[in-house]
Amino acid sequence: MDLALTKEHDAFRDEVRTFLDDNLDEDLKRAGRLGTSVYADYDVTMRWHKILNRKGWLVPAWPVEHGGTGWDLMRQYIWASETSKAGAPSLSPMGVGMIGPALIGYGTKEQKDYYLPRIREGEDFWCQGYSEPGSGSDLASLQMKAEDKGDHFVCSGAKIWTTHANYANRIFCLVRTDGSSKPQEGITFVLMDMDQPGVTVDPLLMLTGEHIQNQIFFENVKVPKENVVGEVGKGWTVAKYLLQFERGNAYAPGLYSRLERIRAGAAEENAGTCTPLIDEPGFATKLAEAEVEIATLEFTEHRILSALAAGDPPGAESSMLKTRGTEVSQRLTEIAIEAAAFYGLPFQPQYTSPGGPVPGAPVRDGNLPPVGPERWVTAVPKYLNDRAGSIYAGSNEIQRNIMAKAVLGL
């Protein structure tokens, strides 16, 4: 990957910055700054989704024939960096970042023609049906059963930790169609409508009080065989391909932005004391160490993204990005709590909503202004939520096993 910016790249960066200045209003930016989850709230996500789709910048990594931008690798990285710096809210990746690429790689022409435009237009909002009670990191042990009824399957079982299932109208799901062979060989990848009899969604509330995760129960749910992605019994192959994209995200741009926000806060205050926290050598060292970790992650991302630009899938090396990206993210949440000090103690979920009270604005509905600077309102909720980062999408212990076997050849 050539890291030198050409004049064309400089002009593109200016175009991106102008677009973000024109389209990111205060509500969207506050959602980007204050969201405590990995993903923004549904309403914010879809509003930003539709803005990007109108511009034609929603799915830059997709092939041009399916709505992609045709950007080179450097433009894609500039886009990721500038949106992070500007505080843009995160998009839900289940549609644009996961099932979309999986369909492009393994779907039939009919599936691509039907689902890909609906993903871009926001007509379908997807969730992921992988984990089950008792089958998380050991995904191959899943037990949700799919009985063959000729032209369709009848599915029964449960999925858990399903992000945004309370909003989704579709789910891509791993089901067991054969229990007599090796576990990985009896799994099929299917697409299911959530709005049909037999599907029940129960909320799982987070430590932060948010409703992000869900458990889904399926009772005799009909799935036409035309909704199978890939071959019956070969869903493990599709699932592994999709997980490469789930694990192969670019973490560094967002981590840099978060580090700079912590540094800016530490330069302004030290929880009521006279000396800015950033002037304390121990804390300054922690910031420097975090920056070095992000920089090393960034170079790994460049190498893997170069392979993507050449048309290769992320491969097992995407496990490195997932492992280091989530661990550095957790480290930043710890540093933020140290910087917030006692400002992190009040529980103030009402200030994380895009429509919630804005600091400096008149008090509404009897609510008081937030306790302390706005930047520290979500320090503790983000810390709590990010504990899951090293578990979801395959625990980091599993990722290290993958790297040892598939990358190092051990």
LOBAPA-793644 format. One line per field, with one value per residue: residue in one letter; x, y, z of N, C-alpha, C in turn; residue number from 0. Coordinates in steps of 0.05 Angstrom, whole numbers, m for minus. Layout:
type <- c(a  ...)
n_u <- c(X  ...)
n_v <- c(Y  ...)
n_w <- c(Z  ...)
ca_u <- c(X  ...)
ca_v <- c(Y  ...)
ca_w <- c(Z  ...)
c_u <- c(X  ...)
c_v <- c(Y  ...)
c_w <- c(Z  ...)
seq <- c(NUM  ...)
END
This chain:
type <- c(m  d  l  a  l  t  k  e  h  d  a  f  r  d  e  v  r  t  f  l  d  d  n  l  d  e  d  l  k  r  a  g  r  l  g  t  s  v  y  a  d  y  d  v  t  m  r  w  h  k  i  l  n  r  k  g  w  l  v  p  a  w  p  v  e  h  g  g  t  g  w  d  l  m  r  q  y  i  w  a  s  e  t  s  k  a  g  a  p  s  l  s  p  m  g  v  g  m  i  g  p  a  l  i  g  y  g  t  k  e  q  k  d  y  y  l  p  r  i  r  e  g  e  d  f  w  c  q  g  y  s  e  p  g  s  g  s  d  l  a  s  l  q  m  k  a  e  d  k  g  d  h  f  v  c  s  g  a  k  i  w  t  t  h  a  n  y  a  n  r  i  f  c  l  v  r  t  d  g  s  s  k  p  q  e  g  i  t  f  v  l  m  d  m  d  q  p  g  v  t  v  d  p  l  l  m  l  t  g  e  h  i  q  n  q  i  f  f  e  n  v  k  v  p  k  e  n  v  v  g  e  v  g  k  g  w  t  v  a  k  y  l  l  q  f  e  r  g  n  a  y  a  p  g  l  y  s  r  l  e  r  i  r  a  g  a  a  e  e  n  a  g  t  c  t  p  l  i  d  e  p  g  f  a  t  k  l  a  e  a  e  v  e  i  a  t  l  e  f  t  e  h  r  i  l  s  a  l  a  a  g  d  p  p  g  a  e  s  s  m  l  k  t  r  g  t  e  v  s  q  r  l  t  e  i  a  i  e  a  a  a  f  y  g  l  p  f  q  p  q  y  t  s  p  g  g  p  v  p  g  a  p  v  r  d  g  n  l  p  p  v  g  p  e  r  w  v  t  a  v  p  k  y  l  n  d  r  a  g  s  i  y  a  g  s  n  e  i  q  r  n  i  m  a  k  a  v  l  g  l)
n_u <- c(17  14  31  35  3  m29  m41  m92  m114  m110  m146  m192  m197  m209  m258  m288  m287  m315  m365  m378  m380  m425  m466  m466  m502  m513  m540  m528  m472  m467  m489  m450  m407  m426  m449  m455  m452  m425  m450  m491  m555  m617  m650  m615  m575  m602  m616  m566  m548  m584  m570  m517  m527  m556  m516  m485  m444  m448  m433  m375  m336  m360  m367  m369  m412  m451  m464  m420  m366  m319  m273  m202  m156  m131  m167  m211  m190  m180  m232  m253  m220  m232  m287  m287  m257  m291  m333  m375  m435  m435  m450  m497  m468  m488  m519  m494  m440  m434  m476  m484  m431  m426  m467  m451  m406  m425  m479  m537  m553  m605  m614  m576  m595  m643  m635  m590  m600  m641  m615  m582  m619  m642  m688  m688  m669  m619  m604  m560  m558  m523  m496  m517  m553  m506  m475  m430  m372  m356  m380  m393  m421  m474  m546  m596  m649  m664  m713  m720  m768  m779  m791  m777  m751  m765  m756  m732  m713  m664  m632  m581  m556  m565  m556  m595  m640  m690  m705  m697  m719  m703  m662  m598  m579  m551  m564  m578  m578  m563  m548  m515  m463  m396  m394  m387  m401  m456  m484  m524  m531  m579  m630  m677  m744  m762  m812  m856  m900  m883  m833  m802  m780  m740  m719  m651  m623  m570  m512  m508  m560  m582  m620  m597  m580  m610  m652  m674  m729  m748  m801  m823  m813  m820  m776  m761  m726  m700  m678  m630  m562  m506  m490  m533  m517  m466  m458  m421  m376  m393  m404  m354  m328  m359  m347  m295  m300  m329  m292  m251  m249  m229  m197  m162  m170  m216  m198  m155  m183  m213  m171  m150  m192  m193  m142  m149  m187  m158  m120  m147  m171  m169  m206  m223  m177  m116  m76  m69  m86  m56  m5  17  68  61  9  14  50  19  m17  19  38  m10  m18  25  10  m36  m14  18  m22  m48  m12  m13  m66  m63  m32  m65  m110  m88  m85  m140  m151  m128  m163  m167  m197  m202  m181  m149  m117  m147  m163  m122  m132  m181  m170  m127  m150  m197  m175  m141  m180  m209  m168  m166  m216  m206  m166  m196  m233  m198  m183  m232  m245  m279  m322  m341  m375  m433  m495  m520  m558  m595  m570  m544  m574  m591  m633  m634  m620  m581  m518  m513  m559  m628  m659  m698  m761  m755  m705  m638  m576  m520  m477  m414  m364  m387  m359  m344  m390  m403  m361  m357  m402  m385  m339  m361  m393  m355  m329  m348  m324  m278  m301  m346  m360  m328  m288  m228  m191  m204  m191  m136  m122  m137  m101  m53  m57  m73  m44  8  21  25)
n_v <- c(m24  43  96  149  211  231  289  282  251  286  324  293  283  335  340  301  322  369  348  322  365  391  355  329  342  373  336  286  286  288  239  206  219  208  158  96  43  m6  4  56  83  57  96  138  111  96  145  169  128  135  186  177  139  168  201  164  139  98  43  35  m5  m45  m80  m41  m52  m67  m23  0  48  48  68  73  39  77  120  96  90  142  160  130  149  205  206  186  224  268  253  222  181  110  59  6  m56  m104  m108  m76  m88  m143  m186  m167  m168  m225  m245  m224  m254  m309  m313  m327  m304  m285  m275  m235  m195  m183  m174  m140  m86  m72  m72  m28  14  15  m13  m63  m84  m116  m171  m215  m284  m323  m340  m383  m402  m433  m442  m406  m381  m432  m443  m483  m520  m509  m516  m504  m527  m549  m576  m615  m604  m614  m568  m530  m511  m525  m490  m491  m468  m429  m364  m321  m260  m224  m170  m112  m141  m127  m87  m107  m131  m175  m233  m265  m331  m387  m454  m522  m574  m625  m674  m718  m719  m691  m634  m583  m595  m602  m556  m502  m442  m393  m346  m307  m283  m237  m220  m260  m314  m350  m328  m299  m244  m229  m180  m166  m132  m85  m73  m19  m3  m1  m25  m66  m118  m182  m241  m292  m332  m388  m421  m472  m445  m426  m433  m419  m459  m430  m390  m406  m394  m407  m476  m528  m554  m534  m488  m471  m455  m408  m378  m373  m342  m295  m279  m263  m212  m188  m188  m161  m105  m36  m10  29  86  103  93  128  177  174  172  223  255  240  259  314  326  314  353  398  394  366  335  376  392  432  422  403  338  316  335  303  256  200  191  215  180  134  152  158  106  81  107  87  33  38  58  14  m23  3  m1  m56  m60  m32  m67  m112  m90  m77  m127  m136  m97  m119  m157  m201  m239  m220  m261  m306  m272  m229  m239  m219  m163  m160  m179  m146  m96  m94  m101  m57  m18  m29  m15  41  55  47  85  131  129  138  190  216  211  228  249  208  179  191  165  175  165  193  232  211  203  223  260  280  323  380  404  470  487  509  482  424  392  386  365  366  400  360  325  349  354  343  305  265  239  189  157  114  81  66  38  m6  m29  m42  m85  m130  m131  m163  m212  m218  m235  m279  m301  m270  m308  m351  m327  m324  m377  m388  m355  m379  m428  m419  m375  m374  m427  m466)
n_w <- c(0  m19  19  9  m4  m63  m106  m123  m82  m39  m57  m56  m1  17  m8  20  72  64  50  99  134  114  121  171  224  289  322  299  305  360  372  351  384  436  438  470  455  408  361  332  355  327  299  290  262  214  193  180  146  102  84  67  27  m11  m29  m52  m26  11  10  1  m6  m35  m98  m159  m193  m159  m130  m106  m96  m125  m106  m94  m50  m16  m17  8  59  74  76  119  160  162  172  223  251  246  278  261  266  279  231  228  218  200  153  109  118  127  113  62  34  40  8  m41  m48  m45  m57  m98  m165  m165  m110  m101  m135  m111  m55  m47  m68  m33  16  9  2  51  61  82  146  179  223  260  265  298  349  402  463  500  456  435  428  413  360  323  351  350  355  333  298  232  194  136  89  36  m8  27  92  161  218  284  348  384  386  411  442  401  364  356  341  356  321  271  207  179  183  180  186  220  216  237  193  189  233  236  217  217  261  234  183  180  178  155  118  122  101  134  145  195  208  216  234  294  307  360  398  452  499  520  571  579  622  622  619  570  513  471  457  444  455  412  396  358  330  294  244  177  123  58  10  m29  0  20  27  m11  m8  16  79  75  102  138  111  85  131  156  117  119  172  167  146  187  227  204  206  199  252  270  253  283  335  340  339  386  423  417  435  489  503  494  533  580  578  592  642  709  739  775  802  804  768  701  678  638  644  682  689  691  670  620  597  592  552  510  503  487  438  408  405  374  327  310  301  259  216  208  191  143  112  109  85  37  13  7  m31  m74  m87  m55  m1  69  101  149  177  191  242  273  271  296  347  368  358  390  441  447  444  491  527  519  540  594  605  595  637  679  668  671  725  784  755  725  756  763  739  678  634  603  575  532  488  421  420  470  528  514  530  558  534  546  605  599  608  662  671  694  676  651  697  705  651  583  554  589  604  583  597  635  620  568  580  607  567  529  549  526  477  468  466  431  361  359  410  436  453  420  371  375  373  320  293  308  283  228  209  232  226  265)
ca_u <- c(0  29  19  39  m21  m26  m58  m120  m122  m114  m172  m214  m200  m223  m286  m300  m290  m337  m390  m384  m388  m451  m487  m466  m513  m504  m551  m512  m445  m470  m493  m424  m390  m436  m460  m439  m450  m409  m466  m509  m583  m629  m659  m591  m562  m617  m615  m540  m549  m597  m554  m495  m537  m563  m491  m471  m420  m456  m419  m351  m320  m374  m361  m384  m437  m470  m468  m396  m356  m296  m250  m179  m152  m125  m192  m227  m178  m185  m260  m255  m207  m246  m313  m281  m249  m314  m352  m399  m445  m429  m472  m500  m453  m500  m527  m474  m413  m432  m491  m479  m407  m430  m484  m435  m388  m437  m507  m546  m560  m632  m610  m562  m612  m665  m628  m570  m612  m657  m596  m573  m641  m652  m714  m683  m650  m612  m590  m543  m565  m502  m494  m540  m547  m488  m459  m420  m346  m357  m403  m399  m438  m502  m567  m621  m655  m679  m723  m724  m796  m782  m783  m772  m743  m780  m734  m739  m690  m660  m607  m577  m537  m571  m556  m616  m662  m716  m711  m692  m740  m691  m639  m583  m579  m539  m582  m568  m594  m554  m534  m502  m436  m380  m411  m385  m412  m485  m495  m534  m534  m605  m641  m704  m760  m768  m840  m872  m908  m863  m809  m806  m755  m740  m696  m630  m614  m542  m505  m512  m588  m591  m631  m582  m579  m636  m654  m695  m740  m760  m819  m834  m812  m816  m755  m759  m699  m688  m665  m605  m539  m487  m502  m543  m496  m440  m461  m397  m358  m403  m402  m325  m323  m372  m333  m271  m308  m337  m268  m230  m255  m207  m201  m144  m180  m233  m182  m140  m201  m219  m147  m147  m212  m183  m119  m159  m200  m138  m106  m164  m179  m161  m228  m225  m151  m104  m57  m81  m77  m37  21  28  84  50  m14  25  62  m3  m27  39  37  m34  m14  43  m5  m54  2  25  m47  m54  5  m24  m90  m54  m23  m88  m127  m76  m94  m167  m151  m119  m185  m166  m212  m184  m167  m146  m103  m166  m164  m104  m145  m202  m158  m113  m168  m215  m160  m133  m205  m213  m148  m174  m237  m194  m153  m217  m243  m178  m185  m258  m245  m306  m343  m352  m392  m462  m508  m535  m564  m612  m554  m531  m593  m589  m654  m632  m612  m556  m505  m515  m586  m647  m667  m723  m775  m746  m678  m615  m553  m504  m456  m387  m361  m402  m342  m341  m416  m405  m336  m362  m419  m369  m321  m377  m402  m333  m319  m357  m309  m260  m317  m363  m347  m308  m272  m200  m177  m208  m176  m107  m120  m139  m76  m32  m60  m76  m25  35  25  33)
ca_v <- c(0  68  114  177  222  246  312  273  242  310  336  276  288  360  335  287  341  387  333  317  391  398  335  321  363  369  311  263  286  281  210  194  224  198  131  78  17  m8  15  77  75  51  120  153  95  97  173  172  109  146  208  165  126  189  211  142  132  80  17  41  m29  m64  m76  m19  m62  m71  2  10  74  45  82  57  33  101  135  83  95  170  162  119  168  231  203  182  250  286  244  210  157  85  45  m23  m70  m130  m107  m66  m99  m172  m202  m156  m182  m253  m250  m219  m277  m335  m313  m331  m279  m276  m264  m209  m175  m176  m164  m118  m59  m67  m64  0  33  14  m27  m86  m80  m143  m179  m239  m307  m343  m351  m395  m409  m456  m444  m379  m384  m458  m439  m507  m537  m498  m537  m496  m549  m543  m601  m613  m609  m613  m543  m511  m521  m516  m484  m488  m465  m402  m349  m302  m237  m215  m141  m98  m158  m113  m70  m120  m146  m199  m245  m286  m350  m413  m475  m549  m590  m653  m679  m744  m717  m672  m611  m562  m604  m604  m529  m488  m413  m386  m319  m310  m260  m235  m214  m283  m329  m367  m314  m283  m230  m220  m162  m170  m106  m84  m60  10  2  0  m48  m70  m146  m196  m270  m297  m359  m396  m444  m481  m423  m436  m419  m431  m467  m409  m372  m417  m381  m428  m503  m541  m568  m521  m461  m464  m441  m381  m365  m365  m320  m271  m271  m248  m184  m178  m185  m147  m77  m17  0  51  113  109  93  153  198  171  180  252  266  237  277  341  329  313  378  420  392  342  330  396  400  455  414  386  310  309  342  283  238  173  191  221  155  116  162  152  77  75  116  68  9  44  60  m12  m35  16  m13  m83  m55  m24  m91  m129  m75  m79  m152  m132  m81  m137  m175  m224  m236  m214  m285  m311  m250  m210  m244  m200  m137  m162  m183  m121  m73  m94  m98  m28  m3  m32  1  69  60  48  111  151  129  151  219  226  210  226  256  184  165  194  149  196  155  211  250  197  201  246  280  287  350  390  422  498  493  511  457  415  370  384  353  384  396  337  330  349  358  324  284  243  227  161  143  88  63  55  18  m30  m41  m52  m111  m151  m129  m186  m237  m220  m242  m299  m290  m266  m333  m366  m314  m331  m405  m386  m344  m398  m450  m411  m355  m382  m455  m482)
ca_w <- c(0  m21  39  1  m16  m88  m107  m125  m56  m23  m66  m46  28  19  m15  42  94  57  53  127  146  104  127  199  241  317  333  289  317  388  373  347  408  462  437  488  443  384  339  340  357  301  285  281  241  188  182  168  124  79  74  52  3  m31  m40  m66  m10  32  9  m16  m11  m53  m127  m171  m205  m137  m116  m94  m106  m142  m94  m88  m21  m1  m13  29  85  79  84  146  179  164  186  252  262  246  297  248  280  266  217  235  197  192  125  90  122  132  94  35  23  38  m16  m65  m51  m46  m63  m126  m179  m155  m83  m103  m148  m93  m28  m46  m70  m9  37  3  5  78  63  100  168  185  248  255  281  301  376  416  490  501  431  429  415  400  343  309  368  349  355  321  279  207  182  108  81  7  m19  49  118  184  236  312  366  396  382  433  438  374  364  341  332  362  299  245  193  168  198  168  208  217  227  233  175  190  259  235  207  233  267  214  157  180  182  131  121  111  104  145  152  224  211  209  258  305  315  384  406  480  504  540  578  585  647  619  618  542  500  447  452  446  450  392  396  332  333  268  225  150  107  31  3  m45  18  28  15  m15  m10  40  93  72  112  154  93  83  157  159  98  130  196  160  143  213  243  190  204  205  279  278  252  306  360  340  346  414  438  416  453  516  507  496  559  600  577  602  670  723  758  796  813  791  748  680  681  617  654  700  673  689  652  593  587  583  526  489  498  471  411  395  399  352  303  300  290  234  195  202  175  116  98  103  66  10  2  m1  m55  m96  m93  m37  24  91  110  178  189  202  270  286  274  316  374  377  357  413  465  449  450  520  541  518  559  621  607  596  664  696  662  681  754  796  736  713  775  759  718  664  607  588  558  510  465  404  426  498  535  503  549  551  525  568  617  588  622  690  673  700  659  659  717  693  622  567  544  608  611  575  602  648  603  546  592  613  542  513  560  507  452  465  466  408  336  365  432  429  456  395  350  378  363  291  283  312  264  200  201  239  218  288)
c_u <- c(18  16  22  13  m14  m43  m87  m131  m127  m140  m195  m218  m215  m253  m301  m306  m313  m364  m398  m393  m417  m473  m487  m476  m505  m515  m535  m484  m446  m474  m467  m406  m399  m447  m442  m436  m431  m423  m484  m538  m595  m637  m636  m577  m576  m617  m588  m537  m561  m583  m531  m504  m544  m538  m477  m447  m426  m439  m394  m335  m334  m365  m379  m411  m458  m474  m443  m385  m333  m272  m226  m175  m147  m150  m210  m216  m182  m214  m264  m243  m222  m273  m309  m274  m273  m335  m377  m409  m438  m454  m473  m487  m467  m509  m504  m447  m411  m449  m488  m455  m411  m447  m468  m416  m401  m466  m512  m551  m586  m629  m596  m580  m634  m655  m609  m582  m628  m639  m588  m595  m652  m679  m712  m663  m645  m601  m577  m551  m544  m503  m520  m533  m530  m471  m451  m394  m344  m381  m412  m418  m468  m522  m593  m627  m671  m687  m729  m753  m800  m772  m777  m761  m762  m759  m745  m713  m688  m633  m606  m556  m541  m575  m578  m637  m689  m723  m711  m717  m730  m667  m625  m575  m564  m557  m570  m587  m586  m539  m518  m472  m420  m397  m410  m398  m443  m498  m502  m538  m560  m612  m670  m718  m766  m798  m858  m879  m885  m837  m816  m780  m759  m716  m676  m618  m585  m537  m509  m542  m599  m602  m618  m583  m607  m632  m678  m703  m754  m776  m832  m836  m805  m796  m754  m730  m685  m673  m639  m583  m517  m502  m513  m521  m469  m440  m436  m377  m367  m399  m373  m318  m334  m357  m307  m277  m316  m313  m248  m235  m229  m213  m186  m156  m198  m218  m166  m158  m208  m195  m145  m168  m205  m160  m129  m172  m179  m122  m121  m170  m168  m180  m227  m199  m139  m87  m71  m69  m55  m8  33  43  72  27  m5  37  41  m14  m7  40  13  m31  5  28  m24  m38  10  1  m53  m37  m4  m50  m83  m47  m47  m107  m115  m83  m123  m168  m143  m140  m185  m184  m192  m169  m164  m132  m122  m170  m145  m117  m165  m190  m145  m132  m186  m199  m150  m157  m211  m193  m155  m197  m227  m180  m173  m229  m224  m180  m210  m259  m273  m328  m355  m372  m422  m472  m527  m543  m581  m596  m540  m549  m590  m610  m654  m623  m585  m543  m506  m542  m605  m654  m694  m734  m764  m719  m657  m593  m536  m484  m429  m387  m375  m384  m339  m368  m416  m379  m341  m380  m403  m350  m337  m385  m379  m320  m327  m340  m290  m274  m333  m347  m326  m289  m242  m183  m180  m192  m147  m103  m120  m112  m53  m33  m58  m55  3  41  34  15)
c_v <- c(25  88  144  187  237  271  304  264  266  323  320  281  314  356  321  306  360  373  329  343  398  380  325  343  356  343  287  262  279  251  196  196  208  170  112  50  18  6  37  67  73  77  135  137  98  125  177  153  121  170  197  152  146  200  189  132  112  55  20  16  m49  m60  m55  m28  m67  m45  14  35  71  59  63  55  59  118  123  89  124  174  153  138  193  228  199  209  269  277  232  185  132  73  17  m39  m95  m131  m100  m80  m129  m188  m193  m170  m212  m261  m245  m242  m304  m336  m319  m304  m267  m263  m237  m188  m165  m162  m140  m90  m53  m60  m35  20  33  1  m51  m78  m107  m147  m206  m261  m328  m356  m362  m399  m435  m459  m416  m381  m411  m459  m465  m526  m528  m520  m529  m513  m539  m569  m596  m622  m608  m587  m522  m526  m510  m514  m479  m486  m437  m391  m328  m282  m225  m185  m131  m117  m145  m94  m84  m133  m171  m207  m265  m305  m375  m434  m502  m565  m619  m656  m705  m742  m699  m647  m590  m570  m606  m578  m516  m459  m404  m356  m322  m283  m260  m232  m237  m298  m347  m354  m295  m270  m220  m203  m173  m142  m106  m72  m30  17  3  m27  m50  m100  m159  m226  m274  m327  m365  m421  m451  m459  m434  m419  m433  m438  m447  m388  m383  m403  m402  m455  m512  m558  m556  m493  m452  m448  m412  m365  m356  m342  m294  m261  m257  m218  m172  m172  m167  m117  m60  m4  26  79  121  110  119  176  198  180  210  266  263  256  306  346  330  339  401  418  367  338  350  404  421  446  396  358  304  316  322  261  210  171  197  196  136  125  155  123  69  84  98  43  14  45  33  m27  m23  4  m41  m80  m48  m49  m109  m116  m76  m105  m150  m117  m98  m158  m200  m218  m230  m238  m286  m288  m228  m215  m226  m173  m138  m163  m157  m97  m71  m90  m69  m11  m5  m15  31  75  62  75  133  152  143  182  231  229  210  236  231  170  168  177  168  186  174  230  237  195  226  268  289  315  357  409  451  506  496  484  449  392  365  371  374  380  372  345  327  353  336  300  260  230  197  146  115  70  51  34  m8  m44  m54  m77  m133  m152  m153  m213  m239  m225  m263  m289  m288  m291  m351  m354  m321  m360  m404  m375  m364  m420  m440  m391  m364  m411  m473  m507)
c_w <- c(0  m2  31  m13  m42  m86  m109  m98  m37  m31  m56  m16  33  12  7  65  89  60  82  141  138  114  156  216  270  329  324  302  346  391  369  371  432  461  454  476  419  361  349  342  329  286  274  258  214  176  168  144  99  67  57  26  m19  m44  m57  m52  12  33  m8  m23  m29  m82  m139  m182  m184  m120  m103  m108  m126  m131  m91  m58  m5  3  8  57  93  89  112  167  183  177  216  265  265  267  285  264  264  253  228  212  187  163  107  93  124  112  66  22  20  14  m41  m70  m57  m55  m93  m139  m169  m127  m84  m114  m129  m68  m29  m49  m45  15  33  9  34  81  81  121  179  213  242  275  282  328  387  445  491  476  423  414  401  381  329  325  367  344  342  297  255  194  153  101  51  m5  2  74  140  207  265  329  376  388  404  427  410  374  346  329  337  340  272  234  179  185  180  190  200  231  221  216  176  216  259  227  226  237  245  188  157  184  156  137  107  117  113  149  182  229  202  235  267  313  338  393  434  485  524  547  587  612  646  618  590  532  472  438  457  445  431  394  369  337  307  248  197  135  80  25  m15  m27  30  13  13  m17  17  53  91  83  128  136  89  109  162  141  109  155  190  157  170  230  230  187  209  232  283  275  275  332  362  349  375  431  439  433  482  522  510  523  581  600  589  631  682  746  781  808  796  767  727  682  661  625  673  684  670  669  623  581  577  556  504  482  481  442  395  387  376  326  292  289  262  211  188  185  147  100  90  83  38  m3  m8  m28  m79  m102  m75  m13  46  101  140  192  200  232  286  291  296  344  384  377  382  439  469  456  480  536  541  537  588  625  609  624  683  693  673  711  765  778  723  731  770  736  704  636  590  570  535  485  448  410  455  503  524  523  540  541  549  579  608  606  650  693  678  680  669  681  704  663  606  559  563  616  605  581  614  632  580  557  596  587  527  525  540  482  447  466  440  382  339  386  423  434  431  373  351  369  332  280  286  290  235  191  207  232  241  292)
seq <- c(0  1  2  3  4  5  6  7  8  9  10  11  12  13  14  15  16  17  18  19  20  21  22  23  24  25  26  27  28  29  30  31  32  33  34  35  36  37  38  39  40  41  42  43  44  45  46  47  48  49  50  51  52  53  54  55  56  57  58  59  60  61  62  63  64  65  66  67  68  69  70  71  72  73  74  75  76  77  78  79  80  81  82  83  84  85  86  87  88  89  90  91  92  93  94  95  96  97  98  99  100  101  102  103  104  105  106  107  108  109  110  111  112  113  114  115  116  117  118  119  120  121  122  123  124  125  126  127  128  129  130  131  132  133  134  135  136  137  138  139  140  141  142  143  144  145  146  147  148  149  150  151  152  153  154  155  156  157  158  159  160  161  162  163  164  165  166  167  168  169  170  171  172  173  174  175  176  177  178  179  180  181  182  183  184  185  186  187  188  189  190  191  192  193  194  195  196  197  198  199  200  201  202  203  204  205  206  207  208  209  210  211  212  213  214  215  216  217  218  219  220  221  222  223  224  225  226  227  228  229  230  231  232  233  234  235  236  237  238  239  240  241  242  243  244  245  246  247  248  249  250  251  252  253  254  255  256  257  258  259  260  261  262  263  264  265  266  267  268  269  270  271  272  273  274  275  276  277  278  279  280  281  282  283  284  285  286  287  288  289  290  291  292  293  294  295  296  297  298  299  300  301  302  303  304  305  306  307  308  309  310  311  312  313  314  315  316  317  318  319  320  321  322  323  324  325  326  327  328  329  330  331  332  333  334  335  336  337  338  339  340  341  342  343  344  345  346  347  348  349  350  351  352  353  354  355  356  357  358  359  360  361  362  363  364  365  366  367  368  369  370  371  372  373  374  375  376  377  378  379  380  381  382  383  384  385  386  387  388  389  390  391  392  393  394  395  396  397  398  399  400  401  402  403  404  405  406  407  408  409)
END
